[in-house]
Amino acid sequence: MSELIDRIRKGIKHSKIIHSNSYNPWYNLALEEYLLNNTKRNEVILYLWQNENTVVIGRNQNAWKECDCKLLEKDEGRLARRLSGGGAVYHDLGNLNFTFIMDKKLYDIHTQLKVILNAVRDSDIEAEFSGRNDLVVSKKKFSGNAFYYSTQAAYHHGTILIDTDFKNMVKYLQVSKEKIKSKGIESVKSRVINLKELNPELSIEKMKKELEKYFADLYQINPDREIIAPDQNEKVSKLKDKYSAWEWRYGKAPDFDIKYKKRFEWGDINLGLSLQKGIIKDAKIYSDAMNADLIEDIADNLSGEQFKICSIEKSIRQVKHEKKDLIIIDDLIDWLKNKRI
């Protein structure tokens, strides 16, 4: 670990801490993507932001199944869809969002998580990393994390529950019974915790300062600090149009001829297929799997294939994937073989 962090420190030439003073999720996600697209070589950025009364879903999730969209809109809340995979989360002003954005060669999940864990532990709260993407205290989650990679840069973002309204979280999020059962819990509310319950002196502003401190300390940098207001940048405004668009947030929900559903250890899968004369005309996969690109590529590859397991298996195996994602490929193929296609 020490050798790795030393290598990362030596590689850093530029560093920033960015604060958004907007509580609009479409703007904040647009700014996040803009920062990713404009990351310099050898640069690391810590981006801190908050959303007001918002449900954010993963890139491949079905909005209507993850959120009570009508109730959220009735309460003047906002639905947003992010670039990264993973599951749906609720944001309010009792929650702080962080994003580490950097040159891909400086990216290391354990180093980034250490910034968060050190900041939380400095408030006398013994936190740890658990499962595929959670930070927990006494097995209760206070932070969910997700990841996205572009050609040259990458980001790792997540939540920190300080004083979130869990009543609203439960009201708007529609977590499947299979997911709750698989985690061995009784309800969403029973598996999350606000850090303020453990340290009443903790606040959003205090956590921001702790994150800034440990970001600078761990990477041994003196970052530039900037507060960015909405509409300062025309390119961010254009990206905001994408994030606020109905098509991006909800997407099409066609009537499929065949629907398959299963929960794996790595996430939920809802596969819909439209057939025409034995050919897969359209395929859609809704999933909270962390690798959003892989799930999209699998669905795209299925379109145009014969509805036969040999053709489907060949199509799925042709999808470009990393070694760590082979379990997803194998699980999907074994599952579909058992469907006797």
C-alpha positions in Angstrom: 0.0 0.0 0.0 2.8 2.4 0.9 4.6 1.7 -2.4 1.4 2.3 -4.3 0.5 5.6 -2.6 4.1 6.8 -3.1 3.8 6.1 -6.8 0.5 7.9 -7.0 1.8 10.9 -5.1 4.8 11.2 -7.4 2.5 11.0 -10.5 0.3 13.9 -9.4 1.0 17.2 -11.2 -2.4 19.0 -10.8 -5.0 18.9 -8.0 -8.3 20.6 -7.2 -11.1 20.6 -4.7 -14.4 21.6 -6.3 -17.6 22.6 -4.5 -20.9 22.9 -6.3 -23.3 25.5 -4.7 -26.3 24.0 -6.5 -28.7 21.5 -5.1 -30.0 20.5 -8.5 -29.0 16.9 -9.3 -29.1 17.4 -13.1 -26.6 20.2 -12.8 -24.4 18.5 -10.3 -24.2 15.3 -12.5 -23.5 17.4 -15.5 -20.6 19.2 -13.7 -19.3 15.8 -12.6 -19.2 14.6 -16.2 -17.7 17.9 -17.4 -14.9 17.5 -14.8 -14.3 13.9 -16.0 -14.1 14.9 -19.6 -11.7 17.7 -18.9 -9.4 16.0 -16.4 -5.8 16.8 -17.2 -3.0 14.3 -17.3 -1.7 13.5 -13.8 -4.6 15.4 -12.1 -6.7 14.4 -9.1 -9.9 16.2 -8.1 -12.2 16.0 -5.1 -15.7 17.2 -6.0 -18.2 17.8 -3.2 -21.9 18.3 -3.9 -25.4 17.9 -2.5 -28.8 17.3 -4.0 -32.2 18.3 -2.6 -35.0 15.7 -2.4 -33.7 13.5 -5.2 -33.6 9.8 -6.2 -30.6 8.9 -8.3 -30.6 5.6 -10.2 -27.8 3.6 -11.8 -27.3 3.9 -15.6 -29.0 0.5 -16.4 -31.9 0.6 -13.9 -35.6 0.8 -14.6 -36.8 4.1 -13.1 -40.4 2.9 -12.4 -39.3 -0.2 -10.6 -36.7 1.6 -8.4 -38.6 4.7 -7.4 -42.2 5.8 -6.8 -41.8 8.4 -9.5 -45.3 9.8 -9.3 -45.0 10.4 -5.6 -41.5 11.9 -5.9 -42.7 14.4 -8.6 -45.9 15.2 -6.6 -43.6 16.2 -3.7 -41.5 18.3 -6.1 -38.6 16.0 -5.9 -36.3 15.1 -8.9 -35.4 11.8 -10.5 -31.8 11.6 -11.9 -29.8 8.9 -13.7 -26.1 8.8 -13.4 -23.4 7.4 -15.7 -22.2 4.8 -13.2 -23.8 1.4 -12.4 -25.1 0.3 -9.1 -28.4 0.8 -7.3 -30.8 3.6 -6.5 -30.1 6.1 -3.7 -31.9 8.9 -2.0 -30.3 12.3 -1.6 -31.3 15.2 0.6 -29.5 18.0 2.3 -28.6 15.7 5.2 -26.4 13.7 2.8 -23.0 14.7 1.3 -21.9 13.4 -2.1 -18.2 13.0 -3.0 -16.5 12.3 -6.3 -12.9 11.5 -6.8 -12.1 12.3 -10.5 -8.6 11.6 -11.9 -6.2 10.5 -14.6 -6.9 6.8 -14.9 -3.3 5.9 -14.0 -3.7 7.6 -10.6 -6.9 5.7 -9.8 -6.9 3.3 -6.8 -10.1 2.5 -5.0 -8.4 1.7 -1.7 -6.6 5.0 -1.6 -9.8 6.9 -2.3 -11.7 5.0 0.3 -9.0 5.7 2.8 -9.7 9.4 2.5 -13.4 8.8 3.4 -12.6 6.3 6.2 -10.0 8.6 7.7 -12.4 11.5 7.7 -15.1 9.5 9.4 -12.8 7.9 11.9 -11.5 11.4 12.9 -15.0 11.9 14.2 -14.6 8.9 16.5 -16.6 6.6 14.3 -15.2 3.2 13.5 -16.1 2.7 9.8 -15.0 0.0 7.4 -15.4 -1.1 3.8 -17.9 -3.9 3.2 -19.3 -5.9 0.3 -19.0 -4.7 -3.3 -19.5 -1.0 -2.7 -20.6 0.0 0.9 -19.0 1.8 3.8 -20.5 0.6 7.1 -20.5 1.1 10.9 -21.5 -2.0 12.9 -22.8 -3.6 9.7 -25.0 -0.6 8.9 -24.4 1.3 5.7 -23.7 5.1 5.6 -22.1 5.3 2.2 -22.8 3.6 -1.1 -20.1 3.9 -3.8 -20.1 3.5 -7.6 -17.5 3.9 -10.4 -17.1 5.0 -14.0 -14.2 4.9 -16.4 -13.7 6.9 -19.6 -10.7 6.4 -22.0 -8.2 8.6 -20.1 -9.9 9.4 -16.8 -12.1 7.7 -14.1 -14.3 8.6 -11.2 -15.4 7.1 -8.0 -18.4 8.7 -6.3 -20.6 8.0 -3.3 -22.8 9.2 -0.5 -22.2 10.0 3.1 -25.3 9.9 5.3 -25.0 12.5 8.0 -28.6 13.4 8.8 -30.7 12.1 6.0 -34.5 11.8 6.3 -35.0 8.0 6.3 -38.8 8.4 6.1 -38.5 10.0 2.7 -35.9 7.4 1.7 -38.3 4.6 2.4 -41.2 6.5 0.9 -39.6 7.0 -2.5 -37.3 4.0 -3.0 -38.8 0.7 -4.1 -36.3 -2.0 -3.2 -37.2 -5.5 -4.4 -38.0 -8.1 -1.8 -35.3 -10.4 -3.4 -32.6 -7.8 -2.7 -33.7 -7.2 0.9 -33.9 -11.0 1.5 -30.5 -11.6 -0.1 -28.8 -9.2 2.3 -30.5 -10.8 5.3 -32.3 -7.7 6.4 -35.9 -6.8 7.3 -36.1 -3.4 5.5 -34.1 -0.6 3.9 -34.3 1.5 7.1 -32.8 -1.3 9.2 -29.6 -1.5 7.1 -28.7 2.3 7.0 -27.4 4.7 9.6 -26.8 8.4 9.9 -23.4 9.3 11.2 -25.0 12.0 13.4 -26.6 9.2 15.4 -23.0 8.2 16.4 -21.6 11.7 16.8 -24.2 14.4 17.4 -21.5 17.1 16.8 -21.0 16.0 13.2 -22.3 18.3 10.4 -22.1 18.5 6.7 -19.7 21.4 6.9 -17.5 19.6 9.3 -17.4 16.5 7.1 -16.4 18.6 4.1 -13.5 20.0 6.0 -12.4 16.6 7.1 -12.6 15.2 3.6 -10.6 18.2 2.3 -8.0 17.7 5.0 -7.4 14.0 4.4 -7.5 14.4 0.6 -4.6 16.8 0.9 -2.8 14.8 3.5 -3.1 11.4 1.9 -2.0 12.6 -1.5 0.5 15.1 -0.1 -0.8 18.0 -2.2 -1.9 21.6 -1.9 -5.0 21.6 -4.1 -6.6 24.6 -5.7 -10.1 25.3 -4.3 -13.0 26.5 -6.3 -16.8 26.9 -5.7 -18.7 26.6 -9.0 -22.1 28.1 -9.4 -24.8 27.0 -12.0 -24.6 28.4 -15.5 -21.0 29.5 -15.1 -20.0 27.2 -18.0 -21.9 26.7 -21.3 -20.7 23.1 -21.7 -22.0 22.2 -18.3 -25.4 23.8 -19.1 -25.6 21.6 -22.3 -24.8 18.5 -20.3 -27.5 19.5 -17.8 -30.0 19.4 -20.7 -29.0 15.7 -21.2 -29.4 14.8 -17.5 -32.7 16.6 -17.1 -34.2 15.1 -20.3 -37.1 12.7 -19.9 -35.5 10.2 -22.3 -32.3 10.0 -20.3 -34.0 9.7 -16.9 -36.8 7.3 -17.8 -35.9 5.8 -21.1 -38.2 3.7 -23.2 -40.0 0.7 -21.6 -41.1 -1.4 -24.5 -43.4 -4.4 -24.2 -41.2 -7.4 -24.4 -42.2 -10.9 -25.7 -40.0 -12.6 -23.1 -38.9 -11.4 -19.7 -36.4 -13.1 -17.4 -35.5 -12.0 -13.9 -32.9 -13.1 -11.4 -30.8 -11.8 -8.5 -27.1 -12.8 -8.5 -24.5 -12.0 -5.9 -23.2 -9.2 -8.1 -26.6 -7.6 -8.8 -30.1 -7.9 -10.1 -30.9 -8.7 -13.8 -34.1 -8.0 -15.6 -33.8 -9.2 -19.2 -36.4 -8.3 -21.8 -36.4 -9.6 -25.4 -38.6 -8.7 -28.4 -38.6 -11.4 -31.0 -39.5 -11.5 -34.7 -39.5 -14.8 -36.5 -37.1 -16.4 -34.0 -34.7 -13.4 -34.1 -34.0 -11.1 -31.2 -35.2 -7.8 -32.5 -34.5 -5.8 -29.4 -32.9 -6.6 -26.0 -32.9 -4.6 -22.8 -31.2 -5.4 -19.5 -32.2 -3.5 -16.4 -29.6 -4.1 -13.7 -27.8 -2.6 -10.6 -24.6 -4.4 -11.5 -21.6 -2.1 -11.0 -20.1 -2.5 -14.5 -22.7 -0.5 -16.4 -20.8 -0.7 -19.7 -20.6 -4.5 -19.7 -24.4 -4.8 -19.1 -25.1 -2.4 -22.0 -22.7 -4.2 -24.3 -24.3 -7.6 -23.6 -27.8 -6.2 -24.4 -26.5 -4.6 -27.6 -24.8 -7.8 -28.7 -28.0 -9.9 -28.3 -29.9 -7.8 -30.8 -30.0 -9.5 -34.2 -29.1 -12.9 -32.8 -31.2 -16.1 -33.2 -33.3 -17.0 -30.1 -31.2 -20.1 -29.5 -28.9 -20.7 -26.5 -25.9 -21.5 -28.8 -26.3 -18.1 -30.6 -26.9 -16.3 -27.3 -23.9 -17.9 -25.6 -21.6 -17.0 -28.5 -22.9 -13.4 -28.5 -22.4 -12.9 -24.8 -18.9 -14.5 -24.8 -17.9 -12.1 -27.6 -18.5 -9.1 -25.4 -15.2 -7.4 -24.5 -14.7 -7.8 -20.7 -12.0 -7.8 -18.0 -11.1 -11.0 -16.1 -12.9 -9.8 -13.0 -16.2 -9.7 -15.0 -16.0 -13.3 -16.2 -18.2 -14.3 -13.4 -21.0 -12.2 -14.8 -20.6 -13.7 -18.2 -20.6 -17.3 -16.9 -23.5 -16.7 -14.5 -25.7 -15.2 -17.3 -25.0 -18.1 -19.7 -25.6 -20.8 -17.0 -28.8 -19.1 -16.0 -30.1 -18.8 -19.6 -29.1 -22.4 -20.3 -31.4 -23.5 -17.5 -34.2 -21.6 -19.1 -34.1 -24.3 -21.9 -34.0 -21.7 -24.7 
